[in-house]
Amino acid sequence: MSQDLPATIPASLFDARADAIADTARELSAMGWTPATSSNFSMRVDAEHAAITISGRHKGRLGRNDIMLIDLHGSAVGTDARPSAETALHTQIYRRWPEIHAVLHTHSRTQSVASRLFAHDGVIRLQGWELQKAITGYSTHESVLEIPVFPNTQHMPELVAQVDAWLDAGKPLHAYLIGGHGIYTWGRDMAEAERHLEALEFLLGCELDLKKLRAS
């Protein structure tokens, strides 16, 4: 893929971000969390740009040529490649939180089932689980960690508006599910984003197991 970078972005910086995204994508694909060509991943490059996966690429086989540069309005920079269809959800996070440097979106079976099961409630309230402490800002199992479940739509401005409404209401947000879809989470670096994703996958699985046990 031909990628013409702005003069303010060294090729070494973009390559480092692309490599980190590709490495993480391959790990998550190996876990079975990115079936078919689903899921999308990004990293902030500077105050005005991010690197993101190109639409339609198999996440278990990504390399540098499968990552592209966008501005924080979601437009391609220096390439005619097409970014993920859900780019607006990534750029929204980078615009709202300058300290966030990585966004991960996956479609694991656990995430997808939980997003349907709790869709009517509109939120999953996690409490009493020790692993809640893996989420930045949470230091005790006694706290309540709310993960909203937003209705799915192919119209990205609707999803962006739902996330904005949650945040504008003053509610903490560390991740969210989209009904019948998957999860979005993020971090100050890729390691933190991965930690959040792994912890939430475990916690959602525990909630699903509890539901089954209580129903039996």
N, C-alpha and C positions, 0 to 999 in steps of 0.2 A: 504494500500500500504506500502510495506517495503521501508524505506528510510534511507540509511546509510550516515550520514553527515560527512564531513571532520572534523577533530579535531579542526580546527580553527573556525568552525561555531557552536555556541551554539544552542541547540534544541529550546530554547526559542526565539532566533532571527528568525530562520526559521519559527516557528509557528506563530510569529507575522506577518511576511510577508504573509504567507499563509492565515491567517485570514483576513488580509486587502484586499487581492485579492478576496477571496471568498465573503466578504461582499459587495465589489464594484460590483462584477459580478452579485450578486442577485439584487442589486438596478437597474443596467442597464438592466437586463433581465425583471424586472417588468415594465420598460418603453417600452418594446417591441423592444429593440435595438439589441438583440442577438437571432434571431429566430433559431429554431432547435438547433443544437449544434455549431452554428457559433460563431465567435469572439474569441479573445484570449487576455490574460492580464498577465502582469508580473511586478515584482519589483526587483530592485537590492538588493542583500544581502550583498555583500562586493565588493572589487575591482576586484574579479575574478569570481563571481558567481551571478546568478539571480534565482528567483523563478518564475515559469511560469505554466500556466494551462496545464494539460494533454490533449492530443488530443481526441476529440470526446465526451467530457463530456458536459452535459446540464448545461449552465451557471447560470441557476436559482436555481440549486441544489448543488452548489459546497460546499465542506468542505475541511479540511486540506488534506485529502487523495486524493484530486483531483488536488493538486498542487505538482510540483516536482522541484528538483534542477538541474540546468544546469550550465556549464561553459560558458564563453563569446564567445566561438566558437560554441555554440549550442549543445554540447554533454551532454547526461544525466550523472548525478553524483550520484552514490550510489543507483541506481534503474534501473530496466529494463523497466520502463514505457516509453512511447513515448511522447515527447513534441509536442506542436502544430506544424503543418506543416509549419507555417510561423515564426518559432523561429528565423531564420536568420535576419528577419527584426527588431526584438526586440534587439538582441545582437549587431546588427550594431549601433543602437542608443546608447547603453551603452558604446560601445567602442569609439565612436566619442565624446561623452559628459559625462565625469566622474561625472558631477553634476546632471545628470538625474537619477531619482530613481524609476520612474513608467512609463510604456507604456500601452496604452489602444487601442484596435482595436475592432470596432463594425460595425454592418451591419444594421443600421436603414433604414427604407424605404426612408427617406429624403436623407441620405448619398448615398444610392444606386442609386436613381434616378438622383441626382446631378452628380454623377460620370459618368453616361451615357450621360447626357445632355451636359456636358462641356468637354467630352472626346476629341472632335475634336479640341477644343481650347488648350487643354493640361494644362490649368490653370484656376482657378477661382480667379478673382481680386475683393476683398472686399474693398469697400471704402464708407465712408459716414454713416456707422452704428456705433452708440454709443457703442454697445457691443463689438466692436473690442478691446476696452480697457480692456476686460477681458483676453486678450492674453498677457502674460508676454512680456514686451518690447514695447508695444503699449500704447500711452498715449493720443491719439486724434483720433477722427473719420475721420479726414482729411488724415490720413496716408493710405497707400495701403498695404493690407495684401494679399499676394499671396499664394494660396493653389494649388500646382501642382496636376494634374491628370495623373497618370502613367498608361500605358496600362497593362491590366491584363495578367498574365502568371502563369502557374503552376510550372515554373522553377525559384525557389527563387533567384539564383545568378543573373538572369536578372533584377529582381526587386531591389535587392541590388545595382546593378550597376547603375540603373536609379537614385536611391536616391543619391548615391555617386557623380554622374555626376552633379546633381543639386547643391549639397553642394560645390563640387570642383570648380564650376563656381562662387562661392562667393555669392550665393543667400541665403537669410534668409529662414529658414525652421522651422515651428512650428507644421506642420501637413501635411499630404498628403492623397489624395484619390487614390484608385485603380479602374480602370474602371469596372463597373458592379459589384462592390465588396463592399467596405466600406471605412472607414477612419482610419488612424493611427494618434494618437497624444500622447503627453507625458508631464512630468513635473518633477520638482525637488522633489516632493513628490506626494502621491496619491491625495491629495486635489487639488493641482495645475493641475494635469492631468485631474481630473474630471471636474474642472472649464473650462479648455480648451475644453474638449469634449462637455460639455453642451452649451457653447457659440457658438462653431462651428456648432452644430446641429441647433441652433436657426438661425444663420446667413445664413446657407445653405437653410433653410426653407424660409427665407425672400427673398433670391435670386430667388428661384423657384416661389414664389408668384409673384414677380415682372415680371418674364418672362411671366407668364400666363396673368397678367393684361395688359401688353404691347401688347400681341398678340390678345387680345379680342377687 
